[in-house]
Amino acid sequence: MAMKKGPKPKFRRALDDVNNNTRSNAALETERFSLEQVVGENTEQTIVRGTISVPEAKPAVDEILSTDTTTKLKKVEVIPNKVIVEGTLRLEVMYTAFKEDQSVHTFHAELDFTDFIEVEGARPGMNAEVDIVVEDVSLTRDPKCAEDWDVAAVLQVTARVTETRDVNVLTECPQGFTCETERMNLQHVVGTGTKQVLIDEEFELPEGKPDVEKVIKCMCDVEITDTKIIKNKVLIDGEVDLECTYTAMKDDQSVHTLEETFKFNTFIEVEGAEQGMQVHVDAMVESCEVEVAEDNACLLSPTIVLRLRARVTEDREVDVVTEVKGADVETATLDMESLVGEACKQVVIRDAKEPPAEKPAIDKIKEVTAGDVVIKDTDVIRDKVLVKGTIEFQVMYTAMKADQSIHMIHRKVSFKTFIDVPGARPDQKVDIDVEVEWANAKIDGCDLVVEAVLNVCARVTETVKREVVTGFRPRPTVTPAPEVCIPGTTFNYVVQRGDTLSKLAQRFGTTVQAILAVNPQITNPNLITVGQTIKIPCVAKG
């Protein structure tokens, strides 16, 4: 998500014409906004159960040290009054091996789940934003098989349904009326666009891996690494991490894993998008399959389909009319996100510890990358946002061995910080965006030190409900002739809807010519306007 504010482009201003029985004859100054309005939100708990197994290539488990969990959405569908969620719970289990050296190992596993959340008013075609928090997870060894573990995870699933609606909002008080106004921060939806991306670039099996006989299962993660807006387009860069398990073309049919990363770039057309606006891109993996080439067991062919959705918005601070005194008004209820504030902070991360015992000694560090930043928890307190997360470092190095072989060390480091956001309050919504600005790794004595500088941005919004004026109609008033009206004098009359000079002359016992004589500003006797003040001559009665 882009967090920077840019110049505010001009919004289309429309003058509402005279509509029968709905608006005054005076033109109304309105602005048309496309607003993401909240339809409903609900949170429910679900329990994910299943069985995971330690890979054959891994040593048996003596004791589980920790379990790290993440969730990935596979599909979100809005149906009447419900949101259907399909996702994957991924587990990274760290354990001590059932060996004399009690070495530490990890293995990965995943469980699919499906859930639905009741959201009153939800309808197909609306937008749904889903947030999943793993509240608890437990692993219990299967008494029938020591390598299998029964998993029970408690998930908190929140679904928020919104709909983009166009609203004409009265932004200036009509002439001759008294109004009440309110300054509001509105997030105008400039436009949205979707696109499917196909990744089918063949790749070779990593060196040192046995040939593939059969791919058992693959999982893909997609991450948007950069977005940029140019005129009418959103440019998108991203990465897809592929991880597969497969049976090796060996007598023992052993199971192995392979990993590969694909970079992609594409664009989505969004009419009206301009530099300086904000963009949010949702990415989801729709399918992830890998096949082995028929004539080459070392060559793999992926078919990965991504679905991308870009939404371009701009924050607008505008004075809206909430009441027109002395008039019947048309109103619209705005139930939407309003910006409270946004801010960024740089965070320095440093972690020093010895490399894993099973890895060869480090001779020279060749490359370090810091990515896969996961926000584990956010908490909005008064004027601050607390952020907790993890970042994974990948350190590539040459081993201190005769063959100078290349090895990789993965390290996950936790971090926490706070960001000052004036006006932030508990129960408001916060979106976090993290950019890795710099990363480094070095040897300090026996320790491998990894460092990074992160730019962490928080954007706090609140759901507001406001009644705003979209149109008005002056309340009709009848101006009677004064009880004492001295012939040869005049009295003031405010023109009402339906009035003509001939009707007024008949009503007050005078003539059109007499009215024109005391109103030289009326140049066309057939044209008077509602709200106009004219003079009516007094005539003798009887």
C-alpha positions as CSV (number, residue, x, y, z in Angstrom):
1,M,0.0,0.0,0.0
2,A,1.4,3.4,-0.9
3,M,1.4,5.6,2.1
4,K,2.6,8.9,0.7
5,K,0.2,11.8,0.2
6,G,0.5,13.6,-3.1
7,P,-1.2,16.6,-4.8
8,K,-4.9,16.6,-4.8
9,P,-6.4,16.4,-8.3
10,K,-9.5,18.3,-9.2
11,F,-12.7,16.4,-8.7
12,R,-15.5,16.7,-11.2
13,R,-17.9,19.4,-10.0
14,A,-21.5,19.2,-11.2
15,L,-24.2,21.8,-11.0
16,D,-27.6,20.2,-10.4
17,D,-30.2,21.6,-12.8
18,V,-33.7,22.4,-11.7
19,N,-35.6,19.1,-11.0
20,N,-39.3,19.0,-10.7
21,N,-40.4,19.1,-7.1
22,T,-36.9,18.1,-5.8
23,R,-34.5,21.0,-6.0
24,S,-34.5,24.8,-5.9
25,N,-34.1,26.7,-9.2
26,A,-30.7,28.0,-7.9
27,A,-27.9,25.8,-9.1
28,L,-26.4,23.6,-6.4
29,E,-22.7,23.2,-5.9
30,T,-22.0,19.5,-5.4
31,E,-19.1,17.1,-5.7
32,R,-19.4,13.6,-6.8
33,F,-17.5,11.1,-4.7
34,S,-17.1,7.3,-5.1
35,L,-17.0,6.1,-1.6
36,E,-16.2,2.7,-0.1
37,Q,-19.2,2.4,2.2
38,V,-19.3,-0.2,4.9
39,V,-22.2,-2.7,4.5
40,G,-21.3,-4.8,7.6
41,E,-18.6,-6.5,9.7
42,N,-18.5,-9.6,11.8
43,T,-16.0,-11.7,13.7
44,E,-16.3,-15.5,14.3
45,Q,-14.1,-18.2,15.7
46,T,-13.4,-21.4,13.8
47,I,-11.3,-24.5,14.8
48,V,-9.0,-26.1,12.2
49,R,-8.2,-29.7,12.8
50,G,-6.0,-32.1,10.9
51,T,-2.9,-34.3,11.0
52,I,0.6,-33.4,9.9
53,S,3.6,-35.7,9.5
54,V,7.3,-35.3,9.9
55,P,9.0,-35.6,6.5
56,E,10.8,-38.9,5.9
57,A,14.1,-37.0,5.4
58,K,13.8,-35.4,8.9
59,P,14.9,-37.1,12.1
60,A,12.2,-38.3,14.6
61,V,10.8,-35.7,17.0
62,D,11.9,-35.8,20.7
63,E,10.3,-32.6,21.9
64,I,8.6,-29.7,20.1
65,L,10.2,-26.4,21.0
66,S,7.9,-23.9,19.1
67,T,5.2,-23.7,16.5
68,D,5.0,-20.7,14.2
69,T,1.8,-20.2,12.2
70,T,0.7,-18.1,9.3
71,T,-2.5,-18.1,7.2
72,K,-3.0,-17.6,3.5
73,L,-6.3,-16.8,1.8
74,K,-7.1,-19.0,-1.2
75,K,-10.6,-17.7,-2.0
76,V,-13.1,-15.2,-0.7
77,E,-16.6,-15.2,-2.0
78,V,-19.6,-13.0,-1.0
79,I,-23.0,-14.6,-1.1
80,P,-26.3,-13.2,0.4
81,N,-25.6,-12.3,4.0
82,K,-22.4,-14.4,4.2
83,V,-18.8,-14.4,3.3
84,I,-17.2,-17.7,2.4
85,V,-13.5,-18.0,3.2
86,E,-11.1,-20.7,2.0
87,G,-7.6,-20.6,3.3
88,T,-4.5,-22.5,4.4
89,L,-3.0,-22.7,7.8
90,R,0.8,-23.1,7.6
91,L,2.9,-24.4,10.4
92,E,6.6,-24.2,11.0
93,V,7.5,-26.6,13.7
94,M,10.9,-26.4,15.5
95,Y,11.9,-29.4,17.5
96,T,14.8,-31.3,19.1
97,A,15.6,-34.5,17.3
98,F,15.4,-38.0,18.9
99,K,19.1,-38.3,18.7
100,E,22.1,-38.3,21.1
101,D,23.1,-34.8,20.0
102,Q,19.6,-33.4,20.5
103,S,20.1,-31.3,17.4
104,V,17.4,-28.7,16.5
105,H,15.4,-29.2,13.3
106,T,12.3,-27.7,11.6
107,F,9.7,-28.9,9.3
108,H,6.8,-27.3,7.5
109,A,3.2,-28.4,7.0
110,E,-0.1,-27.0,6.0
111,L,-3.8,-27.6,6.6
112,D,-6.7,-26.3,4.4
113,F,-9.8,-24.9,5.9
114,T,-13.2,-23.4,4.9
115,D,-15.4,-21.2,7.0
116,F,-18.2,-18.7,6.6
117,I,-19.0,-15.5,8.4
118,E,-22.5,-14.0,8.8
119,V,-22.6,-10.4,7.5
120,E,-26.1,-9.0,7.3
121,G,-26.6,-7.1,4.0
122,A,-23.8,-8.7,2.1
123,R,-24.5,-9.4,-1.5
124,P,-22.6,-11.0,-4.5
125,G,-20.4,-8.4,-6.2
126,M,-19.6,-6.5,-3.0
127,N,-16.0,-6.2,-1.7
128,A,-14.9,-8.3,1.2
129,E,-11.8,-7.8,3.3
130,V,-10.8,-10.8,5.5
131,D,-8.4,-10.8,8.4
132,I,-7.4,-14.0,10.2
133,V,-5.7,-14.2,13.6
134,V,-4.3,-17.5,14.9
135,E,-5.3,-17.4,18.6
136,D,-4.0,-20.8,19.7
137,V,-2.5,-23.9,18.2
138,S,-1.7,-27.2,19.8
139,L,0.1,-30.4,18.5
140,T,-0.5,-33.8,20.1
141,R,1.5,-36.9,19.0
142,D,-0.7,-39.5,17.4
143,P,-0.6,-42.6,19.7
144,K,-0.8,-44.9,16.7
145,C,2.0,-43.3,14.7
146,A,4.9,-41.5,16.4
147,E,5.7,-39.4,13.2
148,D,2.1,-38.0,13.0
149,W,0.8,-35.1,15.0
150,D,-2.8,-34.0,15.5
151,V,-3.3,-30.3,15.1
152,A,-6.0,-28.2,16.7
153,A,-5.9,-24.4,15.9
154,V,-8.3,-21.7,16.9
155,L,-8.7,-19.0,14.3
156,Q,-10.4,-15.6,14.7
157,V,-11.8,-14.7,11.3
158,T,-13.1,-11.1,10.6
159,A,-15.0,-10.3,7.5
160,R,-15.7,-6.7,6.5
161,V,-18.0,-6.1,3.5
162,T,-18.0,-2.8,1.6
163,E,-19.6,-1.5,-1.5
164,T,-18.4,1.4,-3.8
165,R,-21.2,3.9,-4.2
166,D,-21.4,7.2,-6.1
167,V,-22.8,10.1,-4.0
168,N,-23.4,13.7,-5.0
169,V,-22.6,15.7,-1.9
170,L,-23.7,19.4,-1.4
171,T,-20.5,21.3,-0.6
172,E,-21.7,24.9,-0.6
173,C,-24.7,26.5,1.1
174,P,-27.3,27.6,-1.4
175,Q,-27.6,31.4,-1.8
176,G,-30.1,32.9,0.6
177,F,-30.1,30.0,3.0
178,T,-28.4,29.3,6.3
179,C,-26.6,25.9,6.5
180,E,-24.8,23.7,9.0
181,T,-21.6,22.2,7.6
182,E,-19.0,19.6,8.8
183,R,-15.4,19.1,7.6
184,M,-14.9,15.5,6.7
185,N,-11.9,13.4,5.5
186,L,-13.3,11.3,2.7
187,Q,-11.5,8.6,0.9
188,H,-12.5,8.9,-2.8
189,V,-12.3,5.7,-4.8
190,V,-10.8,6.8,-8.1
191,G,-11.1,3.4,-9.7
192,T,-10.5,-0.3,-9.4
193,G,-9.1,-3.0,-11.8
194,T,-8.4,-6.7,-11.8
195,K,-6.1,-8.9,-13.8
196,Q,-5.0,-12.5,-13.9
197,V,-1.3,-13.3,-14.2
198,L,0.1,-16.6,-15.5
199,I,3.5,-17.8,-14.4
200,D,4.7,-20.8,-16.5
201,E,8.5,-20.3,-16.8
202,E,10.3,-23.7,-16.8
203,F,13.1,-24.1,-14.3
204,E,15.7,-26.7,-13.5
205,L,15.9,-28.8,-10.3
206,P,18.2,-27.1,-7.8
207,E,21.7,-28.6,-7.8
208,G,22.2,-31.5,-5.4
209,K,18.5,-32.5,-5.4
210,P,17.7,-36.0,-6.7
211,D,15.6,-36.3,-9.9
212,V,11.9,-36.0,-9.6
213,E,9.7,-39.1,-10.1
214,K,6.4,-37.5,-9.0
215,V,5.4,-34.2,-7.5
216,I,3.2,-34.9,-4.5
217,K,2.1,-31.4,-3.5
218,C,3.0,-27.8,-4.1
219,M,2.1,-24.5,-2.3
220,C,2.6,-21.0,-3.5
221,D,2.9,-17.7,-1.8
222,V,2.5,-14.4,-3.6
223,E,3.9,-11.1,-2.4
224,I,3.6,-7.6,-3.9
225,T,7.0,-6.1,-3.6
226,D,6.4,-2.7,-5.2
227,T,3.6,-0.6,-6.8
228,K,3.7,2.6,-8.8
229,I,1.1,4.8,-10.3
230,I,1.4,6.4,-13.6
231,K,-1.4,8.1,-15.6
232,N,-4.4,5.6,-15.8
233,K,-2.2,2.6,-14.8
234,V,-0.9,0.8,-11.7
235,L,2.5,-0.8,-12.2
236,I,3.0,-3.9,-10.0
237,D,6.1,-5.9,-9.1
238,G,5.9,-9.1,-7.1
239,E,7.3,-12.5,-6.2
240,V,5.9,-16.0,-6.0
241,D,7.6,-18.5,-3.7
242,L,7.0,-22.1,-4.8
243,E,7.6,-25.0,-2.4
244,C,7.0,-28.6,-3.5
245,T,7.4,-32.0,-2.0
246,Y,8.2,-34.9,-4.3
247,T,9.3,-38.5,-4.5
248,A,12.8,-39.0,-5.7
249,M,13.7,-41.2,-8.7
250,K,15.6,-43.5,-6.3
251,D,15.1,-47.1,-5.1
252,D,14.0,-45.9,-1.6
253,Q,11.4,-43.5,-3.1
254,S,12.4,-41.0,-0.5
255,V,10.5,-37.7,-0.2
256,H,12.3,-34.4,-0.8
257,T,11.4,-30.7,-1.1
258,L,12.3,-28.1,-3.6
259,E,11.9,-24.3,-3.6
260,E,11.9,-21.8,-6.4
261,T,11.1,-18.0,-6.6
262,F,9.6,-16.3,-9.6
263,K,9.5,-12.6,-10.1
264,F,6.8,-10.9,-12.1
265,N,5.8,-7.5,-13.2
266,T,2.6,-6.3,-14.8
267,F,0.1,-3.4,-14.9
268,I,-3.6,-2.9,-14.3
269,E,-5.4,-0.1,-16.1
270,V,-7.3,2.2,-13.7
271,E,-9.0,5.1,-15.4
272,G,-8.3,8.4,-13.5
273,A,-5.2,7.1,-11.6
274,E,-2.4,9.7,-11.3
275,Q,0.9,10.0,-9.5
276,G,0.5,10.9,-5.8
277,M,-2.6,8.9,-5.3
278,Q,-2.8,5.8,-3.0
279,V,-3.0,2.2,-4.3
280,H,-3.8,-1.0,-2.5
281,V,-3.2,-4.3,-4.4
282,D,-4.7,-7.6,-3.3
283,A,-3.0,-10.7,-4.6
284,M,-4.3,-14.3,-4.4
285,V,-3.0,-17.6,-5.8
286,E,-5.8,-19.2,-7.7
287,S,-4.0,-22.4,-8.8
288,C,-0.5,-23.8,-8.2
289,E,0.7,-26.9,-10.1
290,V,4.0,-28.3,-11.3
291,E,4.7,-31.0,-13.8
292,V,7.9,-32.9,-14.7
293,A,9.0,-32.7,-18.3
294,E,8.5,-36.0,-20.1
295,D,12.0,-36.2,-21.4
296,N,13.9,-34.5,-18.6
297,A,13.4,-35.4,-14.9
298,C,15.4,-32.3,-13.9
299,L,13.2,-29.8,-15.8
300,L,10.0,-28.7,-14.1
301,S,7.1,-26.8,-15.6
302,P,4.9,-24.7,-13.3
303,T,1.4,-23.4,-13.9
304,I,0.7,-20.7,-11.4
305,V,-2.4,-18.4,-11.8
306,L,-2.6,-15.2,-9.8
307,R,-5.5,-12.9,-9.4
308,L,-4.6,-9.2,-8.7
309,R,-7.0,-6.4,-7.8
310,A,-5.9,-2.8,-7.6
311,R,-7.9,-0.1,-5.9
312,V,-6.7,3.5,-6.3
313,T,-7.9,6.1,-3.8
314,E,-7.3,9.6,-2.7
315,D,-8.0,11.3,0.6
316,R,-10.0,14.5,0.4
317,E,-10.8,17.0,3.1
318,V,-14.0,18.7,2.3
319,D,-16.7,20.8,4.0
320,V,-20.1,19.1,3.4
321,V,-23.5,20.5,4.1
322,T,-25.4,18.6,6.8
323,E,-28.5,20.8,7.1
324,V,-30.2,23.6,5.1
325,K,-32.5,25.6,7.4
326,G,-35.9,26.5,6.0
327,A,-35.8,23.8,3.4
328,D,-36.8,20.2,2.9
329,V,-33.6,18.3,2.2
330,E,-32.6,15.1,0.4
331,T,-29.9,13.2,2.4
332,A,-27.6,10.2,2.0
333,T,-26.1,8.2,4.8
334,L,-22.3,7.9,4.5
335,D,-21.1,4.8,6.3
336,M,-17.5,4.7,5.3
337,E,-13.8,4.8,6.3
338,S,-12.5,8.2,7.3
339,L,-8.8,8.9,7.6
340,V,-7.7,9.7,11.2
341,G,-4.0,9.9,10.4
342,E,-0.9,8.2,9.0
343,A,2.8,8.3,9.9
344,C,6.0,6.3,9.2
345,K,8.9,5.4,11.4
346,Q,12.3,3.8,10.7
347,V,13.2,0.7,12.7
348,V,16.7,-0.7,13.1
349,I,16.9,-4.5,13.5
350,R,20.1,-6.3,14.7
351,D,20.4,-9.9,15.7
352,A,23.6,-11.8,16.6
353,K,23.9,-15.5,17.2
354,E,26.0,-18.4,16.1
355,P,25.2,-20.1,12.8
356,P,23.3,-23.4,13.0
357,A,25.6,-26.3,14.1
358,E,24.7,-28.4,11.1
359,K,25.9,-25.7,8.6
360,P,29.6,-25.5,7.5
361,A,31.7,-22.7,8.8
362,I,31.4,-19.4,6.9
363,D,34.3,-18.2,4.8
364,K,32.7,-15.2,3.0
365,I,29.2,-13.8,2.8
366,K,28.1,-13.4,-0.8
367,E,24.6,-12.0,-0.5
368,V,22.0,-11.1,2.1
369,T,18.3,-10.5,1.5
370,A,15.7,-9.5,4.0
371,G,12.1,-10.1,3.1
372,D,9.0,-12.0,4.1
373,V,8.0,-9.4,6.7
374,V,5.0,-10.7,8.7
375,I,3.0,-8.4,10.9
376,K,2.0,-10.6,13.9
377,D,0.1,-8.1,15.9
378,T,-1.1,-4.5,15.9
379,D,-2.6,-2.5,18.7
380,V,-4.1,1.0,18.5
381,I,-3.8,3.0,21.7
382,R,-4.2,6.7,22.3
383,D,-2.2,8.6,19.7
384,K,0.0,5.6,19.0
385,V,0.1,2.3,17.0
386,L,2.0,-0.6,18.5
387,V,3.4,-3.1,15.9
388,K,4.9,-6.5,16.3
389,G,6.3,-8.6,13.5
390,T,9.0,-10.9,12.2
391,I,11.4,-10.6,9.3
392,E,13.3,-13.4,7.6
393,F,16.9,-13.1,6.5
394,Q,18.5,-15.2,3.9
395,V,22.3,-15.2,4.0
396,M,24.2,-16.8,1.1
397,Y,27.8,-17.7,1.8
398,T,30.8,-19.7,0.6
399,A,31.7,-22.5,3.0
400,M,35.2,-22.7,4.6
401,K,35.8,-25.9,2.7
402,A,38.1,-26.9,-0.1
403,D,35.4,-26.9,-2.7
404,Q,34.1,-23.4,-1.6
405,S,30.5,-24.7,-1.9
406,I,27.6,-22.3,-1.6
407,H,25.3,-22.5,1.4
408,M,22.3,-20.6,2.7
409,I,21.3,-19.7,6.2
410,H,17.7,-18.7,7.1
411,R,17.0,-16.7,10.2
412,K,13.7,-15.2,11.5
413,V,14.0,-12.2,13.7
414,S,11.3,-10.6,15.7
415,F,10.8,-6.8,16.1
416,K,8.4,-4.4,17.7
417,T,8.0,-0.7,17.6
418,F,5.4,2.1,18.0
419,I,4.4,4.9,15.6
420,D,3.0,8.2,16.7
421,V,-0.4,8.9,15.0
422,P,-2.2,11.9,16.6
423,G,-5.9,11.2,17.0
424,A,-5.5,7.4,17.0
425,R,-7.9,5.7,19.4
426,P,-8.6,2.0,20.4
427,D,-11.0,0.2,18.2
428,Q,-10.0,2.1,15.1
429,K,-8.7,0.3,12.1
430,V,-5.0,0.3,11.2
431,D,-3.2,-0.8,8.0
432,I,0.6,-1.4,8.2
433,D,3.0,-1.2,5.3
434,V,6.7,-2.2,5.7
435,E,9.5,-1.5,3.3
436,V,13.0,-3.0,3.8
437,E,15.4,-0.1,3.1
438,W,18.7,-1.8,3.8
439,A,20.0,-5.2,4.9
440,N,23.4,-6.5,5.8
441,A,25.2,-9.5,7.3
442,K,28.6,-9.9,8.8
443,I,30.7,-12.2,11.0
444,D,31.5,-10.9,14.5
445,G,33.7,-13.4,16.4
446,C,31.6,-16.6,16.5
447,D,28.3,-14.8,15.7
448,L,26.6,-14.2,12.4
449,V,25.1,-10.7,12.7
450,V,22.2,-9.7,10.5
451,E,21.0,-6.1,10.3
452,A,18.2,-4.3,8.5
453,V,16.5,-0.9,8.4
454,L,12.7,-1.0,8.0
455,N,10.4,1.8,7.1
456,V,7.2,1.0,9.0
457,C,4.1,3.0,8.1
458,A,0.7,3.0,9.9
459,R,-2.5,4.3,8.4
460,V,-5.4,4.7,10.9
461,T,-9.0,5.0,9.8
462,E,-12.3,4.9,11.5
463,T,-15.8,4.0,10.4
464,V,-18.1,7.0,10.4
465,K,-21.8,7.4,9.7
466,R,-22.9,10.8,8.6
467,E,-26.1,12.3,7.1
468,V,-25.1,14.7,4.3
469,V,-27.3,16.8,2.1
470,T,-27.6,15.8,-1.6
471,G,-30.4,18.1,-2.6
472,F,-33.0,20.5,-1.1
473,R,-36.4,22.1,-1.8
474,P,-37.4,25.4,-0.2
475,R,-40.5,25.1,2.0
476,P,-43.3,27.0,0.3
477,T,-44.5,30.1,2.1
478,V,-47.4,32.3,1.3
479,T,-46.9,36.0,1.4
480,P,-50.2,37.6,2.2
481,A,-50.9,41.2,1.4
482,P,-50.4,43.3,4.5
483,E,-53.5,44.2,6.5
484,V,-52.8,47.8,6.0
485,C,-51.7,48.5,2.4
486,I,-51.9,52.2,1.5
487,P,-52.7,52.7,-2.1
488,G,-49.7,54.1,-4.0
489,T,-47.2,52.2,-1.8
490,T,-45.7,48.7,-2.3
491,F,-44.9,45.6,-0.3
492,N,-42.2,42.9,-0.8
493,Y,-43.1,39.5,-2.0
494,V,-40.8,36.4,-2.3
495,V,-41.5,34.4,-5.5
496,Q,-42.7,30.9,-4.9
497,R,-42.7,27.8,-7.2
498,G,-45.5,28.2,-9.7
499,D,-45.8,31.9,-9.5
500,T,-46.3,34.1,-12.6
501,L,-46.9,37.8,-12.9
502,S,-50.4,37.3,-14.2
503,K,-51.3,35.0,-11.2
504,L,-49.8,37.5,-8.8
505,A,-51.7,40.4,-10.4
506,Q,-55.0,38.5,-10.1
507,R,-54.3,37.4,-6.5
508,F,-53.5,40.9,-5.3
509,G,-56.0,42.8,-7.4
510,T,-53.5,44.6,-9.6
511,T,-52.2,44.3,-13.2
512,V,-49.0,43.0,-14.7
513,Q,-48.2,46.4,-16.1
514,A,-48.5,47.9,-12.6
515,I,-46.1,45.2,-11.2
516,L,-43.6,45.8,-14.0
517,A,-43.8,49.6,-13.3
518,V,-42.5,49.2,-9.7
519,N,-39.9,46.5,-10.7
520,P,-37.7,47.9,-13.4
521,Q,-35.2,45.0,-12.8
522,I,-37.7,42.6,-14.5
523,T,-36.8,42.9,-18.2
524,N,-38.8,39.8,-19.2
525,P,-42.3,39.6,-17.8
526,N,-42.4,35.9,-18.5
527,L,-39.3,35.2,-16.4
528,I,-39.2,35.4,-12.6
529,T,-37.3,32.9,-10.4
530,V,-38.1,31.1,-7.2
531,G,-36.7,33.0,-4.2
532,Q,-36.6,36.3,-6.0
533,T,-38.0,39.3,-4.1
534,I,-40.2,41.7,-6.1
535,K,-42.5,44.6,-5.2
536,I,-46.3,44.4,-5.4
537,P,-48.3,47.7,-5.6
538,C,-51.0,48.3,-3.1
539,V,-54.4,49.1,-4.6
540,A,-57.6,50.6,-3.2
541,K,-60.1,48.0,-2.1
542,G,-63.8,48.0,-3.1
